[in-house]
Structures are given as structure tokens and as C-alpha cells.
Amino acid sequence: MGQCFMKHHNDDDDADHNAAFASGNVHLITTKEHWEEKLAEASKDGKIVIANFSATWCGPCKMIAPYYCELSEAHPSLMFLTVDVDELSEFSSSWDIKATPTFFFLRDGQQVDKLVGANKPELQKKITAILDSITP
């Protein structure tokens, strides 16, 4: 499916794009401290985190962003985060991001699954599997 390979690119209109990446119940992560706060909050609340590492210049990222926002509204028991790989390049590198979008599924801060590319059916399938794993 669609994905963009990492490159450095600067746009003057990043703020406009970021709004699209963080609507619904999606939290836009702008600092490592904000990331830590959200992971701690998710652990405290017993929520699984879905982290979308994306880029404003990435076509597939733009294509899947509205769907990601829809998913965030449909599944309030999960925490949806978006990280701009250009804004937090060093942090993103620590997650070994090779292409965007890359989705990480985290439980208590630990990776339990991963999806690379803007594959809507596969993203939905992984979310369903995560939800099934936490349902008693």
C-alpha cells in the first residue's frame, strides 16, 4: 500500500497540514515530553496507544489521516497519537521509522504490533485484533 520513504522536506504551511492530522480524538505530539505524558496517561487509564508517525509532505499520510481521525472517534477506548517525523526527527529515528506512515500499537509503552503504509483494511484489522485482545 501507499507509503513515503523518509526524506527531509520543509514546508511553510506545516501548521495547516497538522490540523488535518490531529482532528477527532487524535493528539498531535510536538515534544518528547508530550509523548511521555500521553503514554503515562494511557497506561494509567489502561488504554492501548496507536501512534501514527507521518509527514505533512507524504501523500499516503494525507490520504489516511481522515480515516485515522474517524477511527479515533469510533474507538474512544484507544488513544490515537500522531507524530510528525520532521518536527521530531531525532525522536522518530529512535523508533527506526523507514517510511511514512508507520503505525505502532503500544501497551504500557511497549510495542505490541506495527503497520507500515496507508493500508486502511489492515489498519482496521489490527485495531479489531487489539480490541479483541483487551475484551474480557
Protein Blocks (a to p, Z undefined) as FASTA:
>chain_A
ZZddddddddfklmmmmmmmmgcjbdcdfbfklmmmmmmmmmmnopacddddddfklmkl
mmmmmmmmmmmmmmmmbccddddfklmmmlmmmnopabdcdddddeehiafbdcedjdfk
lmmmmmmmmmmmmpZZ
